[in-house]
Amino acid sequence: MLGATGQAMYRCRVCGSETERAAHCGTAARHERGFAALTNDRVNLLSSLLAGLIAYGISLLL
Ligand SMILES: [Zn+2]
């Protein structure tokens, strides 16, 4: 869910395909949408942190 909204997407200048990487086909891709600082790795990290917090919260309630 985080990935769909905030994740940076890039358009390759060479082949024109959309990618989540800042570089494609050996060249820097054009930033198209999303937050440039929010890379896929960070989205995954945030998601697992969030999941951990939620699990912790549930464990406190039980
Ligand atoms: Zn490409």
N, CA, C, O and the ligand as a Tripos MOL2 file, in Angstrom:
@<TRIPOS>MOLECULE
protein
  249   247    63     0     0
PROTEIN
NO_CHARGES

@<TRIPOS>ATOM
      1 N           0.8480   -1.2070    0.0000 N.3       1 MET1
      2 CA          0.0000    0.0000    0.0000 C.3       1 MET1
      3 C           0.8790    1.2510    0.0000 C.2       1 MET1
      4 O           0.5890    2.2320   -0.6860 O.2       1 MET1
      5 N           1.9640    1.1960    0.7870 N.am      2 LEU2
      6 CA          2.9040    2.3150    0.7620 C.3       2 LEU2
      7 C           3.5400    2.4420   -0.6150 C.2       2 LEU2
      8 O           3.7250    3.5390   -1.1420 O.2       2 LEU2
      9 N           3.8620    1.3050   -1.1700 N.am      3 GLY3
     10 CA          4.5670    1.2990   -2.4480 C.3       3 GLY3
     11 C           3.7590    1.9210   -3.5640 C.2       3 GLY3
     12 O           4.3130    2.5560   -4.4620 O.2       3 GLY3
     13 N           2.4420    1.7380   -3.5110 N.am      4 ALA4
     14 CA          1.6030    2.2220   -4.6000 C.3       4 ALA4
     15 C           1.5230    3.7440   -4.6100 C.2       4 ALA4
     16 O           1.3790    4.3500   -5.6720 O.2       4 ALA4
     17 N           1.6140    4.3600   -3.4470 N.am      5 THR5
     18 CA          1.3930    5.8020   -3.3820 C.3       5 THR5
     19 C           2.6830    6.6000   -3.3450 C.2       5 THR5
     20 O           2.8500    7.5490   -4.1110 O.2       5 THR5
     21 N           3.5940    6.2230   -2.4620 N.am      6 GLY6
     22 CA          4.7410    7.0850   -2.2290 C.3       6 GLY6
     23 C           6.0110    6.6940   -2.9400 C.2       6 GLY6
     24 O           6.9720    7.4620   -2.9700 O.2       6 GLY6
     25 N           6.0240    5.5210   -3.5050 N.am      7 GLN7
     26 CA          7.2800    5.0450   -4.0580 C.3       7 GLN7
     27 C           7.6520    5.7630   -5.3500 C.2       7 GLN7
     28 O           6.8050    6.0030   -6.2110 O.2       7 GLN7
     29 N           8.8940    6.0910   -5.4650 N.am      8 ALA8
     30 CA          9.3740    6.7870   -6.6500 C.3       8 ALA8
     31 C           9.3360    5.8710   -7.8660 C.2       8 ALA8
     32 O           9.7140    4.7020   -7.7950 O.2       8 ALA8
     33 N           8.8730    6.4250   -8.9840 N.am      9 MET9
     34 CA          8.9000    5.6790  -10.2280 C.3       9 MET9
     35 C           9.6810    6.4870  -11.2530 C.2       9 MET9
     36 O           9.6110    7.7160  -11.2800 O.2       9 MET9
     37 N          10.4090    5.7960  -12.0760 N.am     10 TYR10
     38 CA         11.2510    6.4540  -13.0640 C.3      10 TYR10
     39 C          10.8920    5.9460  -14.4600 C.2      10 TYR10
     40 O          10.4090    4.8280  -14.6350 O.2      10 TYR10
     41 N          11.1460    6.8060  -15.4390 N.am     11 ARG11
     42 CA         10.9230    6.4300  -16.8350 C.3      11 ARG11
     43 C          12.2870    6.3590  -17.5120 C.2      11 ARG11
     44 O          13.0530    7.3230  -17.4920 O.2      11 ARG11
     45 N          12.5760    5.2330  -18.0960 N.am     12 CYS12
     46 CA         13.8630    5.0500  -18.7630 C.3      12 CYS12
     47 C          13.9300    5.9220  -20.0170 C.2      12 CYS12
     48 O          13.0020    5.9440  -20.8250 O.2      12 CYS12
     49 N          15.0380    6.6320  -20.1600 N.am     13 ARG13
     50 CA         15.2040    7.5000  -21.3300 C.3      13 ARG13
     51 C          15.5490    6.6980  -22.5710 C.2      13 ARG13
     52 O          15.3950    7.1760  -23.6950 O.2      13 ARG13
     53 N          16.0130    5.4790  -22.3600 N.am     14 VAL14
     54 CA         16.4670    4.6790  -23.4970 C.3      14 VAL14
     55 C          15.3320    3.8290  -24.0600 C.2      14 VAL14
     56 O          14.9870    3.9480  -25.2360 O.2      14 VAL14
     57 N          14.7490    2.9670  -23.2140 N.am     15 CYS15
     58 CA         13.7300    2.0400  -23.7170 C.3      15 CYS15
     59 C          12.3150    2.5130  -23.3930 C.2      15 CYS15
     60 O          11.3470    1.9340  -23.8850 O.2      15 CYS15
     61 N          12.1800    3.5610  -22.5670 N.am     16 GLY16
     62 CA         10.8680    4.1390  -22.3080 C.3      16 GLY16
     63 C          10.0320    3.3870  -21.2990 C.2      16 GLY16
     64 O           8.8740    3.7440  -21.0810 O.2      16 GLY16
     65 N          10.5740    2.3650  -20.6820 N.am     17 SER17
     66 CA          9.7800    1.5950  -19.7340 C.3      17 SER17
     67 C           9.8160    2.2450  -18.3550 C.2      17 SER17
     68 O          10.7620    2.9480  -17.9990 O.2      17 SER17
     69 N           8.7500    1.9860  -17.5860 N.am     18 GLU18
     70 CA          8.6640    2.5260  -16.2360 C.3      18 GLU18
     71 C           9.4100    1.5900  -15.2980 C.2      18 GLU18
     72 O           9.2620    0.3700  -15.3720 O.2      18 GLU18
     73 N          10.2100    2.1720  -14.4190 N.am     19 THR19
     74 CA         10.9910    1.3560  -13.4970 C.3      19 THR19
     75 C          11.0160    2.0100  -12.1340 C.2      19 THR19
     76 O          10.8150    3.2180  -12.0100 O.2      19 THR19
     77 N          11.2660    1.2020  -11.1020 N.am     20 GLU20
     78 CA         11.3830    1.7740   -9.7700 C.3      20 GLU20
     79 C          12.8410    2.0690   -9.4310 C.2      20 GLU20
     80 O          13.1580    2.5150   -8.3290 O.2      20 GLU20
     81 N          13.7110    1.8160  -10.3850 N.am     21 ARG21
     82 CA         15.1230    2.0990  -10.1670 C.3      21 ARG21
     83 C          15.4820    3.4480  -10.7940 C.2      21 ARG21
     84 O          14.8910    3.8720  -11.7870 O.2      21 ARG21
     85 N          16.4680    4.1070  -10.1820 N.am     22 ALA22
     86 CA         16.8670    5.4310  -10.6530 C.3      22 ALA22
     87 C          17.6950    5.3420  -11.9290 C.2      22 ALA22
     88 O          17.9410    6.3590  -12.5780 O.2      22 ALA22
     89 N          18.1200    4.1530  -12.2920 N.am     23 ALA23
     90 CA         18.8960    3.9750  -13.5050 C.3      23 ALA23
     91 C          18.3860    2.7680  -14.2680 C.2      23 ALA23
     92 O          17.9560    1.7830  -13.6670 O.2      23 ALA23
     93 N          18.4320    2.8420  -15.6110 N.am     24 HIS24
     94 CA         17.9420    1.7510  -16.4540 C.3      24 HIS24
     95 C          18.7140    1.7960  -17.7590 C.2      24 HIS24
     96 O          19.0680    2.8740  -18.2360 O.2      24 HIS24
     97 N          18.9720    0.6590  -18.3270 N.am     25 CYS25
     98 CA         19.7070    0.5810  -19.5810 C.3      25 CYS25
     99 C          21.0450    1.3250  -19.4920 C.2      25 CYS25
    100 O          21.5350    1.8520  -20.4900 O.2      25 CYS25
    101 N          21.6190    1.3600  -18.3150 N.am     26 GLY26
    102 CA         22.9420    1.9560  -18.1590 C.3      26 GLY26
    103 C          22.9440    3.4590  -18.0490 C.2      26 GLY26
    104 O          24.0140    4.0610  -17.9550 O.2      26 GLY26
    105 N          21.7590    4.1020  -18.0580 N.am     27 THR27
    106 CA         21.7100    5.5550  -17.9060 C.3      27 THR27
    107 C          20.7410    5.9280  -16.7870 C.2      27 THR27
    108 O          19.8910    5.1290  -16.3960 O.2      27 THR27
    109 N          20.8790    7.1360  -16.2840 N.am     28 ALA28
    110 CA         19.9760    7.6180  -15.2530 C.3      28 ALA28
    111 C          18.5930    7.7910  -15.8510 C.2      28 ALA28
    112 O          18.4310    8.3790  -16.9200 O.2      28 ALA28
    113 N          17.5840    7.2630  -15.1360 N.am     29 ALA29
    114 CA         16.2140    7.3800  -15.6160 C.3      29 ALA29
    115 C          15.5880    8.6830  -15.1320 C.2      29 ALA29
    116 O          16.0250    9.2740  -14.1440 O.2      29 ALA29
    117 N          14.5560    9.1160  -15.8490 N.am     30 ARG30
    118 CA         13.8700   10.3590  -15.4830 C.3      30 ARG30
    119 C          12.8770   10.0870  -14.3610 C.2      30 ARG30
    120 O          12.1020    9.1330  -14.4260 O.2      30 ARG30
    121 N          12.9040   10.9290  -13.3300 N.am     31 HIS31
    122 CA         11.9750   10.7680  -12.2200 C.3      31 HIS31
    123 C          10.5700   11.1400  -12.6700 C.2      31 HIS31
    124 O          10.3470   12.2510  -13.1510 O.2      31 HIS31
    125 N           9.6420   10.2420  -12.5220 N.am     32 GLU32
    126 CA          8.3020   10.4790  -13.0440 C.3      32 GLU32
    127 C           7.2930   10.8130  -11.9560 C.2      32 GLU32
    128 O           6.5480   11.7840  -12.0930 O.2      32 GLU32
    129 N           7.2500   10.0450  -10.8910 N.am     33 ARG33
    130 CA          6.3100   10.3380   -9.8140 C.3      33 ARG33
    131 C           6.7870    9.6850   -8.5300 C.2      33 ARG33
    132 O           7.7270    8.8900   -8.5310 O.2      33 ARG33
    133 N           6.1240   10.0300   -7.4340 N.am     34 GLY34
    134 CA          6.4950    9.4920   -6.1410 C.3      34 GLY34
    135 C           7.6280   10.2800   -5.5210 C.2      34 GLY34
    136 O           8.1150   11.2560   -6.0930 O.2      34 GLY34
    137 N           8.0370    9.8460   -4.3540 N.am     35 PHE35
    138 CA          9.1110   10.5290   -3.6530 C.3      35 PHE35
    139 C          10.4370    9.8890   -4.0160 C.2      35 PHE35
    140 O          10.6280    8.6810   -3.8770 O.2      35 PHE35
    141 N          11.3300   10.7140   -4.4760 N.am     36 ALA36
    142 CA         12.6130   10.2050   -4.9230 C.3      36 ALA36
    143 C          13.3750    9.5410   -3.7850 C.2      36 ALA36
    144 O          14.1380    8.6000   -4.0050 O.2      36 ALA36
    145 N          13.1660   10.0330   -2.5690 N.am     37 ALA37
    146 CA         13.9190    9.5040   -1.4340 C.3      37 ALA37
    147 C          13.3500    8.1830   -0.9520 C.2      37 ALA37
    148 O          13.9980    7.4450   -0.2100 O.2      37 ALA37
    149 N          12.1210    7.8910   -1.3860 N.am     38 LEU38
    150 CA         11.4610    6.6830   -0.9110 C.3      38 LEU38
    151 C          11.7300    5.5500   -1.8960 C.2      38 LEU38
    152 O          10.9210    5.2750   -2.7820 O.2      38 LEU38
    153 N          12.8610    4.9110   -1.7300 N.am     39 THR39
    154 CA         13.2120    3.8190   -2.6280 C.3      39 THR39
    155 C          12.4770    2.5570   -2.2280 C.2      39 THR39
    156 O          11.8750    2.4890   -1.1560 O.2      39 THR39
    157 N          12.5270    1.5870   -3.0710 N.am     40 ASN40
    158 CA         11.8470    0.3190   -2.8050 C.3      40 ASN40
    159 C          12.3430   -0.3040   -1.5000 C.2      40 ASN40
    160 O          11.5630   -0.8660   -0.7310 O.2      40 ASN40
    161 N          13.6520   -0.1940   -1.2640 N.am     41 ASP41
    162 CA         14.2170   -0.7580   -0.0440 C.3      41 ASP41
    163 C          13.6230   -0.0940    1.1820 C.2      41 ASP41
    164 O          13.2910   -0.7580    2.1640 O.2      41 ASP41
    165 N          13.4920    1.2310    1.1140 N.am     42 ARG42
    166 CA         12.9630    1.9590    2.2620 C.3      42 ARG42
    167 C          11.4910    1.6420    2.4640 C.2      42 ARG42
    168 O          11.0210    1.5470    3.5970 O.2      42 ARG42
    169 N          10.7590    1.4780    1.3610 N.am     43 VAL43
    170 CA          9.3450    1.1090    1.4710 C.3      43 VAL43
    171 C           9.2280   -0.2360    2.1710 C.2      43 VAL43
    172 O           8.3890   -0.4120    3.0550 O.2      43 VAL43
    173 N          10.0690   -1.1840    1.7770 N.am     44 ASN44
    174 CA         10.0440   -2.5020    2.4040 C.3      44 ASN44
    175 C          10.4060   -2.3970    3.8730 C.2      44 ASN44
    176 O           9.7920   -3.0490    4.7190 O.2      44 ASN44
    177 N          11.4040   -1.5760    4.1780 N.am     45 LEU45
    178 CA         11.8450   -1.3970    5.5600 C.3      45 LEU45
    179 C          10.7190   -0.7980    6.3880 C.2      45 LEU45
    180 O          10.4320   -1.2690    7.4880 O.2      45 LEU45
    181 N          10.0800    0.2450    5.8560 N.am     46 LEU46
    182 CA          8.9670    0.8920    6.5450 C.3      46 LEU46
    183 C           7.8370   -0.0990    6.7760 C.2      46 LEU46
    184 O           7.2470   -0.1430    7.8560 O.2      46 LEU46
    185 N           7.5410   -0.8890    5.7590 N.am     47 SER47
    186 CA          6.4490   -1.8450    5.8590 C.3      47 SER47
    187 C           6.7250   -2.8540    6.9560 C.2      47 SER47
    188 O           5.8270   -3.1890    7.7290 O.2      47 SER47
    189 N           7.9750   -3.3490    7.0360 N.am     48 SER48
    190 CA          8.2680   -4.3500    8.0560 C.3      48 SER48
    191 C           8.3150   -3.7160    9.4380 C.2      48 SER48
    192 O           7.9390   -4.3490   10.4240 O.2      48 SER48
    193 N           8.7750   -2.4660    9.5180 N.am     49 LEU49
    194 CA          8.7580   -1.7620   10.7990 C.3      49 LEU49
    195 C           7.3220   -1.6010   11.2860 C.2      49 LEU49
    196 O           7.0110   -1.8210   12.4570 O.2      49 LEU49
    197 N           6.4660   -1.2140   10.3610 N.am     50 LEU50
    198 CA          5.0500   -1.0080   10.6730 C.3      50 LEU50
    199 C           4.4170   -2.3150   11.1190 C.2      50 LEU50
    200 O           3.6830   -2.3570   12.1070 O.2      50 LEU50
    201 N           4.7070   -3.3780   10.3850 N.am     51 ALA51
    202 CA          4.1630   -4.6910   10.7250 C.3      51 ALA51
    203 C           4.6400   -5.1170   12.0970 C.2      51 ALA51
    204 O           3.8770   -5.7010   12.8660 O.2      51 ALA51
    205 N           5.9020   -4.8280   12.4160 N.am     52 GLY52
    206 CA          6.4490   -5.1690   13.7160 C.3      52 GLY52
    207 C           5.7450   -4.4100   14.8240 C.2      52 GLY52
    208 O           5.4250   -4.9780   15.8680 O.2      52 GLY52
    209 N           5.5030   -3.1280   14.5990 N.am     53 LEU53
    210 CA          4.8250   -2.2940   15.5880 C.3      53 LEU53
    211 C           3.4090   -2.7930   15.8340 C.2      53 LEU53
    212 O           2.9560   -2.8650   16.9760 O.2      53 LEU53
    213 N           2.7130   -3.1350   14.7550 N.am     54 ILE54
    214 CA          1.3360   -3.6170   14.8650 C.3      54 ILE54
    215 C           1.3140   -4.9330   15.6350 C.2      54 ILE54
    216 O           0.4580   -5.1420   16.4950 O.2      54 ILE54
    217 N           2.2620   -5.8220   15.3210 N.am     55 ALA55
    218 CA          2.3430   -7.1040   16.0260 C.3      55 ALA55
    219 C           2.6070   -6.8720   17.5060 C.2      55 ALA55
    220 O           2.0370   -7.5450   18.3650 O.2      55 ALA55
    221 N           3.4820   -5.9040   17.7950 N.am     56 TYR56
    222 CA          3.8010   -5.5730   19.1820 C.3      56 TYR56
    223 C           2.5550   -5.0420   19.9000 C.2      56 TYR56
    224 O           2.2740   -5.4100   21.0400 O.2      56 TYR56
    225 N           1.8220   -4.1740   19.2100 N.am     57 GLY57
    226 CA          0.6100   -3.6070   19.7800 C.3      57 GLY57
    227 C          -0.4110   -4.6830   20.0830 C.2      57 GLY57
    228 O          -1.0510   -4.6630   21.1350 O.2      57 GLY57
    229 N          -0.5660   -5.6240   19.1600 N.am     58 ILE58
    230 CA         -1.5190   -6.7210   19.3510 C.3      58 ILE58
    231 C          -1.0850   -7.5890   20.5280 C.2      58 ILE58
    232 O          -1.9180   -8.0370   21.3170 O.2      58 ILE58
    233 N           0.2210   -7.8240   20.6440 N.am     59 SER59
    234 CA          0.7080   -8.6830   21.7260 C.3      59 SER59
    235 C           0.4560   -8.0320   23.0810 C.2      59 SER59
    236 O           0.2820   -8.7330   24.0780 O.2      59 SER59
    237 N           0.4330   -6.7010   23.1310 N.am     60 LEU60
    238 CA          0.1520   -6.0080   24.3800 C.3      60 LEU60
    239 C          -1.3210   -6.1490   24.7660 C.2      60 LEU60
    240 O          -1.6660   -6.1880   25.9470 O.2      60 LEU60
    241 N          -2.1770   -6.2250   23.7510 N.am     61 LEU61
    242 CA         -3.6130   -6.3100   23.9950 C.3      61 LEU61
    243 C          -4.0280   -7.6990   24.4380 C.2      61 LEU61
    244 O          -5.0150   -7.8610   25.1560 O.2      61 LEU61
    245 N          -3.2820   -8.6870   24.0140 N.am     62 LEU62
    246 CA         -3.6770  -10.0660   24.3120 C.3      62 LEU62
    247 C          -3.3130  -10.4560   25.7420 C.2      62 LEU62
    248 O          -3.5740  -11.5840   26.1600 O.2      62 LEU62
    249 ZN         15.6140    0.9420  -20.2170 Zn       63 ZN63
@<TRIPOS>BOND
     1     1     2 1
     2     2     3 1
     3     3     4 2
     4     3     5 am
     5     5     6 1
     6     6     7 1
     7     7     8 2
     8     7     9 am
     9     9    10 1
    10    10    11 1
    11    11    12 2
    12    11    13 am
    13    13    14 1
    14    14    15 1
    15    15    16 2
    16    15    17 am
    17    17    18 1
    18    18    19 1
    19    19    20 2
    20    19    21 am
    21    21    22 1
    22    22    23 1
    23    23    24 2
    24    23    25 am
    25    25    26 1
    26    26    27 1
    27    27    28 2
    28    27    29 am
    29    29    30 1
    30    30    31 1
    31    31    32 2
    32    31    33 am
    33    33    34 1
    34    34    35 1
    35    35    36 2
    36    35    37 am
    37    37    38 1
    38    38    39 1
    39    39    40 2
    40    39    41 am
    41    41    42 1
    42    42    43 1
    43    43    44 2
    44    43    45 am
    45    45    46 1
    46    46    47 1
    47    47    48 2
    48    47    49 am
    49    49    50 1
    50    50    51 1
    51    51    52 2
    52    51    53 am
    53    53    54 1
    54    54    55 1
    55    55    56 2
    56    55    57 am
    57    57    58 1
    58    58    59 1
    59    59    60 2
    60    59    61 am
    61    61    62 1
    62    62    63 1
    63    63    64 2
    64    63    65 am
    65    65    66 1
    66    66    67 1
    67    67    68 2
    68    67    69 am
    69    69    70 1
    70    70    71 1
    71    71    72 2
    72    71    73 am
    73    73    74 1
    74    74    75 1
    75    75    76 2
    76    75    77 am
    77    77    78 1
    78    78    79 1
    79    79    80 2
    80    79    81 am
    81    81    82 1
    82    82    83 1
    83    83    84 2
    84    83    85 am
    85    85    86 1
    86    86    87 1
    87    87    88 2
    88    87    89 am
    89    89    90 1
    90    90    91 1
    91    91    92 2
    92    91    93 am
    93    93    94 1
    94    94    95 1
    95    95    96 2
    96    95    97 am
    97    97    98 1
    98    98    99 1
    99    99   100 2
   100    99   101 am
   101   101   102 1
   102   102   103 1
   103   103   104 2
   104   103   105 am
   105   105   106 1
   106   106   107 1
   107   107   108 2
   108   107   109 am
   109   109   110 1
   110   110   111 1
   111   111   112 2
   112   111   113 am
   113   113   114 1
   114   114   115 1
   115   115   116 2
   116   115   117 am
   117   117   118 1
   118   118   119 1
   119   119   120 2
   120   119   121 am
   121   121   122 1
   122   122   123 1
   123   123   124 2
   124   123   125 am
   125   125   126 1
   126   126   127 1
   127   127   128 2
   128   127   129 am
   129   129   130 1
   130   130   131 1
   131   131   132 2
   132   131   133 am
   133   133   134 1
   134   134   135 1
   135   135   136 2
   136   135   137 am
   137   137   138 1
   138   138   139 1
   139   139   140 2
   140   139   141 am
   141   141   142 1
   142   142   143 1
   143   143   144 2
   144   143   145 am
   145   145   146 1
   146   146   147 1
   147   147   148 2
   148   147   149 am
   149   149   150 1
   150   150   151 1
   151   151   152 2
   152   151   153 am
   153   153   154 1
   154   154   155 1
   155   155   156 2
   156   155   157 am
   157   157   158 1
   158   158   159 1
   159   159   160 2
   160   159   161 am
   161   161   162 1
   162   162   163 1
   163   163   164 2
   164   163   165 am
   165   165   166 1
   166   166   167 1
   167   167   168 2
   168   167   169 am
   169   169   170 1
   170   170   171 1
   171   171   172 2
   172   171   173 am
   173   173   174 1
   174   174   175 1
   175   175   176 2
   176   175   177 am
   177   177   178 1
   178   178   179 1
   179   179   180 2
   180   179   181 am
   181   181   182 1
   182   182   183 1
   183   183   184 2
   184   183   185 am
   185   185   186 1
   186   186   187 1
   187   187   188 2
   188   187   189 am
   189   189   190 1
   190   190   191 1
   191   191   192 2
   192   191   193 am
   193   193   194 1
   194   194   195 1
   195   195   196 2
   196   195   197 am
   197   197   198 1
   198   198   199 1
   199   199   200 2
   200   199   201 am
   201   201   202 1
   202   202   203 1
   203   203   204 2
   204   203   205 am
   205   205   206 1
   206   206   207 1
   207   207   208 2
   208   207   209 am
   209   209   210 1
   210   210   211 1
   211   211   212 2
   212   211   213 am
   213   213   214 1
   214   214   215 1
   215   215   216 2
   216   215   217 am
   217   217   218 1
   218   218   219 1
   219   219   220 2
   220   219   221 am
   221   221   222 1
   222   222   223 1
   223   223   224 2
   224   223   225 am
   225   225   226 1
   226   226   227 1
   227   227   228 2
   228   227   229 am
   229   229   230 1
   230   230   231 1
   231   231   232 2
   232   231   233 am
   233   233   234 1
   234   234   235 1
   235   235   236 2
   236   235   237 am
   237   237   238 1
   238   238   239 1
   239   239   240 2
   240   239   241 am
   241   241   242 1
   242   242   243 1
   243   243   244 2
   244   243   245 am
   245   245   246 1
   246   246   247 1
   247   247   248 2
@<TRIPOS>SUBSTRUCTURE
     1 MET1         2 RESIDUE 1 A MET
     2 LEU2         6 RESIDUE 1 A LEU
     3 GLY3        10 RESIDUE 1 A GLY
     4 ALA4        14 RESIDUE 1 A ALA
     5 THR5        18 RESIDUE 1 A THR
     6 GLY6        22 RESIDUE 1 A GLY
     7 GLN7        26 RESIDUE 1 A GLN
     8 ALA8        30 RESIDUE 1 A ALA
     9 MET9        34 RESIDUE 1 A MET
    10 TYR10       38 RESIDUE 1 A TYR
    11 ARG11       42 RESIDUE 1 A ARG
    12 CYS12       46 RESIDUE 1 A CYS
    13 ARG13       50 RESIDUE 1 A ARG
    14 VAL14       54 RESIDUE 1 A VAL
    15 CYS15       58 RESIDUE 1 A CYS
    16 GLY16       62 RESIDUE 1 A GLY
    17 SER17       66 RESIDUE 1 A SER
    18 GLU18       70 RESIDUE 1 A GLU
    19 THR19       74 RESIDUE 1 A THR
    20 GLU20       78 RESIDUE 1 A GLU
    21 ARG21       82 RESIDUE 1 A ARG
    22 ALA22       86 RESIDUE 1 A ALA
    23 ALA23       90 RESIDUE 1 A ALA
    24 HIS24       94 RESIDUE 1 A HIS
    25 CYS25       98 RESIDUE 1 A CYS
    26 GLY26      102 RESIDUE 1 A GLY
    27 THR27      106 RESIDUE 1 A THR
    28 ALA28      110 RESIDUE 1 A ALA
    29 ALA29      114 RESIDUE 1 A ALA
    30 ARG30      118 RESIDUE 1 A ARG
    31 HIS31      122 RESIDUE 1 A HIS
    32 GLU32      126 RESIDUE 1 A GLU
    33 ARG33      130 RESIDUE 1 A ARG
    34 GLY34      134 RESIDUE 1 A GLY
    35 PHE35      138 RESIDUE 1 A PHE
    36 ALA36      142 RESIDUE 1 A ALA
    37 ALA37      146 RESIDUE 1 A ALA
    38 LEU38      150 RESIDUE 1 A LEU
    39 THR39      154 RESIDUE 1 A THR
    40 ASN40      158 RESIDUE 1 A ASN
    41 ASP41      162 RESIDUE 1 A ASP
    42 ARG42      166 RESIDUE 1 A ARG
    43 VAL43      170 RESIDUE 1 A VAL
    44 ASN44      174 RESIDUE 1 A ASN
    45 LEU45      178 RESIDUE 1 A LEU
    46 LEU46      182 RESIDUE 1 A LEU
    47 SER47      186 RESIDUE 1 A SER
    48 SER48      190 RESIDUE 1 A SER
    49 LEU49      194 RESIDUE 1 A LEU
    50 LEU50      198 RESIDUE 1 A LEU
    51 ALA51      202 RESIDUE 1 A ALA
    52 GLY52      206 RESIDUE 1 A GLY
    53 LEU53      210 RESIDUE 1 A LEU
    54 ILE54      214 RESIDUE 1 A ILE
    55 ALA55      218 RESIDUE 1 A ALA
    56 TYR56      222 RESIDUE 1 A TYR
    57 GLY57      226 RESIDUE 1 A GLY
    58 ILE58      230 RESIDUE 1 A ILE
    59 SER59      234 RESIDUE 1 A SER
    60 LEU60      238 RESIDUE 1 A LEU
    61 LEU61      242 RESIDUE 1 A LEU
    62 LEU62      246 RESIDUE 1 A LEU
    63 ZN63       249 GROUP 0 **** ****
